[in-house]
Amino acid sequence: MTKINFGGTEEEVVTREEFPLSKAQEVLKDETVAVLGYGVQGPGQAMNLRDNGVKVIIGQREDSKSWDKAVADGWKPGETLFPLEEAAEKGTIIEYLLSDAGQKELWPAIKPYLTKGKALYFSHGFSIVYKDQTGVVPPEDVDVILVAPKGPGAKLRELFLNGKGVNSSYAIHQDATGKAEDRVKALGMAVGSGFLFSTTFENEVWSDLTGERGVLMGAIAGLMEAQYNVLRENGHSPSEAFNETVEEATQSLIPLIGEKGMDWMYANCSTTAQRGALDWKGKFREANEPLFKKLYKSVRDGEETKITLEANSDPDYREKLEGELREMRESEMWQTGEKVRELRPERQGKDRE
């Protein structure tokens, strides 16, 4: 593995140079990868594996929208597309990519097909780490591994088609065959990862749940709403409030951060912006660190898991979720965003074609 110094801490990563696709194909040549679930991660990982020459089958509930999507993506019923239990029986590596609540629900039906020597693969440590709540305890004679792309499956697929990759973490929870390390690295590269960095099931789920509720989704949405509301309360127009809160961040500044880092973004802004941002950065950090500590404790203690499983098990969950998303979508802020996006030059160009 390649040793990289990350901010003064040396870590080992797996790159495409040291574990090329040809090596991954050799490791997986006698395997049948059964991808159970065709929702967020399933399509991207499955199609990338297929395009990389790995034998892949899909397991999905029949008469579902996801079944129809799989057919549309080229999976053939009875050949490469099967009911969940049948796919689990046929697979030597079972990618368990159902929702967290779905994994708990289906586990009693899937567990009998985890026979000696197979591998059980996750892209999230949830079900294993919180086994007391999910009941997911694999047999001792199977490998239990994880590859967690740091992005949704649609982005994994998009970057793959453009010759790029999403960086992924990987972990080994159980090595029953002595092949778990080769299997997990091969799968990580074959699903289209840029590079792989080592973690544990525990650290993956704790960081992931914190990130989703924090900077990646919950915190950024809350901060944007707070700033937008304050600007509107002080007489700024919806378009001005949205552009100063969301549009400039997503279209101008965040891409600069992604390209070369926060300091580079600061260096490429006005001196007024630099000074103000540097003066207020610490205040926002101090205000939010206690909240992040509370969030992390809630994740570690399993409280967030309990909330998630209870909510997802509610028969009206989808209906309630749509109601919450509709409220966000129909808010003035995001209705304004829809109009602002329509006015982007690239959108206007498409409209004229």
Secondary structure, 3 states (H helix, E strand, C coil): CEEEEECCEEEEEEECCCCCHHHHHHHHCCCCEEEECCCCCHHHHHHHHHHCCCCEEEECCCCCHHHHHHHHCCCCECCCEECHHHHHHHCCEEEECCCHHHHHHHHHHHHHHCCCCCEEEECCCHHHHCHHHHCCCCCCCCEEEEEEECCCHHHHHHHHHCCCCEEEEEEEEECCCCCHHHHHHHHHHHCCEEEEEECCHHHHHHHHHHHHHCCCCHHHHHHHHHHHHHHHHCCCCHHHHHHHHHHHHHHHHHHHHHHHCHHHHHHCCCHHHHHHHHHHHHHHHHHHHHHHHHHHHHHHCCHHHHHHHHHHHCCCHHHHHHHHHHHHHCCHHHHHHHHHHHCCHHHHHHHHC
